[in-house]
Amino acid sequence: MRWERGRRSDNVVDAGGGARGMRRGGRLSLTGVAIVVVVGLLMGQDPMQILGQLLGQAGVSAPPAATRSTQAPATSDPQREFVRAILGSTEDVWGQLLGKHYPQPKLVLFKGSVSSACGMASSASGPFYCTADQQIYLDLDFFRELEQRFAAAGDFAQAYVIAHEVGHHVQTISGLTEKIQRARQQGRRLEGADGLLVRQELQADCLAGTWAFFAQQQLQWLEPGDLEEALTAANAIGDDRLQKQARGTVMPDAFTHGTSAQRVHWFRQGFDKGDPGRCNTFAAARL
């Protein structure tokens, strides 16, 4: 993948290592507690459970989260430059498709653990998008895990991961994520092979494929084998495959992201059609 052709985004910020933001010296500030409670209520989760998880972790002294966004990533690091190029391309594509209705998300690089408006997260949780602050969080070590644990190496596999999280941002600004949160607050079960969470994740895969279609038109940066890299990554992180590896059995009632075959299918749907309108997984009779 000739990712060097991509425009570099200015929205990549570096949080460095360790937990930042709400925690100071192993204790939550009153502001931090308030944030946890509000976010928990918004996301339909038990705030006390979230607080318990945070208080149970070792404290790390760090500056406030506000200082995080002022730190520019090291421009001499090729991996960070790659992230900036991919994010820049997503900005160009979705800016073209959605115009002024597309507010660009920040992408926060961290090491080990990080605090967000959605609470604490570690590198073990993988890349994630936080609806509450509309930011993407990424520990670059995940790319090494993607290669070593999931046998999904390559630049375009990594680009797919970033584009998938950007897909969640598109869902948020469209109002879809809010509807799913409302369903959770109403007590509706979201997990399961035909659940809302699976449909949400598969749509993000399709939106990632849609980005890839337009990015290739704009930059002509894909090389032979690149598409296969992304499909290998999508196949590697399907619910059925991950459950089989972890438990030795598959439990469709616990699905949250879709099967390997479904993830590959919906990424291809976006990449082959180049039409966000074809990504309506919520209207699909069969996923």
C-alpha positions as CSV (number, residue, x, y, z in Angstrom):
1,M,0.0,0.0,0.0
2,R,1.4,3.3,-1.0
3,W,0.1,5.1,2.0
4,E,2.7,7.9,1.7
5,R,0.5,9.4,-1.0
6,G,-2.1,10.3,1.6
7,R,-2.6,13.7,3.1
8,R,-1.6,13.8,6.8
9,S,-4.3,14.6,9.3
10,D,-3.7,17.2,12.0
11,N,-6.3,15.3,14.2
12,V,-3.9,12.7,15.6
13,V,-2.8,13.4,19.1
14,D,-0.5,11.5,21.4
15,A,-1.5,10.6,24.9
16,G,1.7,8.8,25.6
17,G,1.8,6.0,28.2
18,G,-0.3,5.3,31.2
19,A,-3.7,6.4,32.4
20,R,-4.6,10.0,31.9
21,G,-7.4,12.4,32.6
22,M,-9.9,11.6,35.3
23,R,-7.5,9.9,37.7
24,R,-4.9,11.6,39.9
25,G,-2.7,9.7,42.4
26,G,-5.0,6.7,42.4
27,R,-8.2,8.6,43.2
28,L,-11.0,9.8,41.1
29,S,-11.6,13.6,41.2
30,L,-15.2,14.8,41.8
31,T,-15.3,15.8,38.1
32,G,-14.1,12.3,37.2
33,V,-16.9,10.8,39.3
34,A,-19.5,13.1,37.7
35,I,-18.3,12.1,34.2
36,V,-18.5,8.4,34.9
37,V,-22.0,8.7,36.3
38,V,-23.3,10.8,33.3
39,V,-21.6,8.6,30.7
40,G,-22.8,5.4,32.4
41,L,-26.4,6.7,32.4
42,L,-26.1,7.8,28.8
43,M,-24.8,4.4,27.7
44,G,-27.3,2.4,29.8
45,Q,-24.6,1.0,32.1
46,D,-24.4,0.9,35.9
47,P,-22.3,3.9,36.9
48,M,-21.3,2.2,40.2
49,Q,-20.0,-0.8,38.4
50,I,-17.8,1.5,36.2
51,L,-16.6,3.4,39.3
52,G,-15.7,0.1,41.0
53,Q,-13.7,-1.0,38.1
54,L,-11.8,2.3,38.0
55,L,-11.2,2.4,41.8
56,G,-9.9,-1.1,41.6
57,Q,-7.1,-0.2,39.3
58,A,-3.7,1.1,40.4
59,G,-3.4,4.8,40.4
60,V,-1.1,6.7,37.9
61,S,-0.4,10.3,38.4
62,A,-0.8,12.2,35.1
63,P,-1.8,15.6,33.8
64,P,-5.4,16.4,32.9
65,A,-6.9,15.0,29.7
66,A,-7.1,18.5,28.3
67,T,-3.3,18.6,27.9
68,R,-3.4,15.4,25.9
69,S,-4.9,17.0,22.8
70,T,-2.1,19.6,22.7
71,Q,0.6,17.0,22.1
72,A,1.4,16.5,18.5
73,P,2.6,13.1,17.4
74,A,6.2,12.6,16.5
75,T,6.5,13.2,12.8
76,S,9.7,11.1,12.5
77,D,7.8,7.9,13.4
78,P,6.7,6.1,10.3
79,Q,3.9,4.3,12.2
80,R,2.4,7.6,13.4
81,E,2.8,9.0,9.9
82,F,0.9,6.1,8.6
83,V,-2.0,6.7,11.1
84,R,-2.1,10.4,10.1
85,A,-2.2,9.4,6.4
86,I,-5.1,7.0,6.8
87,L,-7.1,9.3,9.1
88,G,-6.4,12.1,6.6
89,S,-7.9,10.0,3.8
90,T,-11.0,9.2,5.8
91,E,-11.4,13.0,6.4
92,D,-11.2,13.6,2.7
93,V,-13.6,10.8,1.7
94,W,-16.3,11.5,4.3
95,G,-15.9,15.2,4.0
96,Q,-16.6,14.8,0.3
97,L,-19.6,12.5,0.9
98,L,-21.1,14.3,3.8
99,G,-19.8,17.9,3.4
100,K,-20.2,20.2,6.3
101,H,-22.2,17.6,8.2
102,Y,-18.9,15.7,8.8
103,P,-17.1,16.9,11.9
104,Q,-13.6,15.4,11.9
105,P,-12.9,13.1,14.9
106,K,-9.7,13.1,16.9
107,L,-7.6,10.0,17.0
108,V,-5.8,9.5,20.3
109,L,-2.6,7.3,20.4
110,F,-1.9,5.8,23.7
111,K,0.3,3.2,25.3
112,G,-0.9,0.7,27.8
113,S,-4.0,2.5,29.2
114,V,-6.0,5.7,28.7
115,S,-9.0,7.5,30.1
116,S,-11.7,8.7,27.8
117,A,-15.2,10.2,28.3
118,C,-16.3,6.5,28.1
119,G,-14.1,5.5,31.0
120,M,-10.8,3.7,31.4
121,A,-9.5,1.4,28.7
122,S,-6.3,-0.7,28.3
123,S,-4.5,-1.9,25.2
124,A,-6.2,-5.3,25.8
125,S,-9.5,-3.8,24.8
126,G,-8.2,-3.0,21.3
127,P,-9.0,0.1,19.3
128,F,-12.3,1.8,20.2
129,Y,-14.5,4.8,19.4
130,C,-15.9,6.7,22.3
131,T,-19.3,8.2,21.5
132,A,-19.3,10.6,24.4
133,D,-16.2,12.5,23.2
134,Q,-16.4,11.4,19.5
135,Q,-12.7,10.3,19.6
136,I,-10.9,7.2,18.4
137,Y,-8.4,5.6,20.7
138,L,-5.6,3.4,19.4
139,D,-2.7,1.6,21.0
140,L,-0.2,1.1,18.2
141,D,0.8,-2.2,19.8
142,F,-2.5,-3.6,18.6
143,F,-1.1,-3.7,15.1
144,R,1.6,-6.0,16.3
145,E,-1.1,-8.2,17.9
146,L,-3.1,-8.1,14.7
147,E,-0.1,-9.6,12.9
148,Q,1.2,-12.0,15.5
149,R,-2.1,-13.3,17.2
150,F,-4.5,-13.0,14.3
151,A,-2.0,-13.5,11.4
152,A,-3.4,-10.4,9.7
153,A,-0.4,-8.4,8.7
154,G,0.0,-5.5,6.3
155,D,-0.7,-1.8,5.9
156,F,-4.2,-2.2,4.5
157,A,-5.2,-4.5,7.3
158,Q,-4.2,-1.7,9.7
159,A,-6.0,0.9,7.6
160,Y,-9.2,-1.2,7.8
161,V,-9.1,-1.2,11.6
162,I,-8.8,2.6,11.6
163,A,-11.5,3.0,9.0
164,H,-13.9,0.8,10.9
165,E,-13.6,3.0,14.0
166,V,-14.2,6.1,11.8
167,G,-17.3,4.2,10.6
168,H,-18.6,4.3,14.1
169,H,-18.1,8.1,14.1
170,V,-20.2,8.3,10.9
171,Q,-22.9,6.3,12.7
172,T,-22.7,8.7,15.7
173,I,-23.1,11.9,13.8
174,S,-25.9,10.4,11.8
175,G,-27.9,9.7,15.0
176,L,-27.8,5.9,14.7
177,T,-25.6,5.3,17.8
178,E,-28.0,7.4,19.9
179,K,-30.9,5.1,18.8
180,I,-29.0,2.0,19.9
181,Q,-28.2,3.6,23.2
182,R,-31.8,4.4,23.7
183,A,-32.7,0.8,23.0
184,R,-30.2,-0.3,25.7
185,Q,-31.7,2.1,28.2
186,Q,-35.1,0.6,27.5
187,G,-33.8,-2.8,28.4
188,R,-33.7,-4.3,25.0
189,R,-31.2,-7.1,24.5
190,L,-28.6,-5.9,22.0
191,E,-26.3,-9.0,21.8
192,G,-27.0,-12.0,19.6
193,A,-26.5,-13.1,16.0
194,D,-29.3,-10.9,14.8
195,G,-28.9,-8.2,17.4
196,L,-28.4,-4.5,17.1
197,L,-24.8,-4.6,18.1
198,V,-23.9,-7.0,15.3
199,R,-25.7,-4.9,12.8
200,Q,-24.0,-1.8,14.1
201,E,-20.5,-3.4,13.8
202,L,-21.2,-4.9,10.3
203,Q,-22.4,-1.5,9.1
204,A,-19.1,0.0,10.3
205,D,-17.3,-2.7,8.3
206,C,-19.3,-1.7,5.3
207,L,-18.5,2.0,5.8
208,A,-14.8,1.1,6.1
209,G,-15.2,-0.6,2.7
210,T,-16.9,2.4,1.3
211,W,-14.0,4.6,2.4
212,A,-11.6,2.2,0.8
213,F,-13.4,2.4,-2.5
214,F,-13.3,6.2,-2.7
215,A,-9.8,6.4,-1.2
216,Q,-8.5,4.2,-4.0
217,Q,-10.2,6.4,-6.6
218,Q,-8.6,9.5,-5.1
219,L,-5.1,8.1,-4.5
220,Q,-4.6,4.9,-6.4
221,W,-2.6,3.6,-3.5
222,L,-3.5,0.0,-3.3
223,E,-1.1,-2.7,-4.5
224,P,-1.7,-6.4,-5.4
225,G,-2.6,-8.3,-2.2
226,D,-3.7,-5.2,-0.3
227,L,-7.4,-6.1,-0.5
228,E,-6.7,-9.6,0.7
229,E,-4.9,-8.1,3.8
230,A,-8.1,-6.3,4.8
231,L,-10.3,-9.3,4.2
232,T,-7.9,-11.5,6.2
233,A,-8.2,-9.0,9.1
234,A,-12.0,-9.0,8.9
235,N,-12.0,-12.7,8.8
236,A,-9.7,-13.0,11.8
237,I,-11.8,-11.0,14.2
238,G,-15.2,-12.5,13.6
239,D,-17.2,-13.5,16.7
240,D,-17.3,-17.2,15.8
241,R,-13.6,-17.5,15.2
242,L,-12.7,-15.6,18.4
243,Q,-15.1,-17.6,20.5
244,K,-13.8,-20.9,19.0
245,Q,-10.2,-19.9,19.8
246,A,-11.0,-18.7,23.4
247,R,-13.6,-21.3,24.5
248,G,-13.5,-24.1,22.0
249,T,-17.2,-23.5,21.1
250,V,-19.4,-20.9,19.4
251,M,-22.2,-19.1,21.2
252,P,-24.3,-17.0,18.7
253,D,-26.4,-15.6,21.5
254,A,-23.2,-13.7,22.7
255,F,-22.3,-12.3,19.3
256,T,-21.5,-8.6,19.3
257,H,-19.6,-8.1,16.0
258,G,-20.7,-10.7,13.5
259,T,-19.2,-13.8,12.1
260,S,-16.0,-13.9,10.1
261,A,-18.0,-14.5,6.9
262,Q,-20.3,-11.6,7.7
263,R,-17.5,-9.2,8.4
264,V,-15.8,-10.1,5.1
265,H,-19.1,-9.8,3.2
266,W,-20.0,-6.4,4.5
267,F,-16.5,-4.9,4.0
268,R,-16.7,-6.2,0.4
269,Q,-20.2,-4.7,0.0
270,G,-18.8,-1.3,0.8
271,F,-15.6,-1.7,-1.3
272,D,-17.4,-3.2,-4.3
273,K,-20.3,-0.8,-4.4
274,G,-18.8,2.5,-3.1
275,D,-22.3,3.5,-1.9
276,P,-23.0,4.2,1.8
277,G,-26.7,3.6,1.1
278,R,-25.8,-0.1,0.5
279,C,-24.6,-0.4,4.1
280,N,-28.0,-0.5,5.8
281,T,-27.4,-3.6,7.8
282,F,-30.5,-2.8,9.9
283,A,-32.8,-3.3,7.0
284,A,-31.1,-6.5,5.8
285,A,-33.2,-9.6,6.2
286,R,-30.1,-11.7,6.2
287,L,-26.7,-10.6,7.4
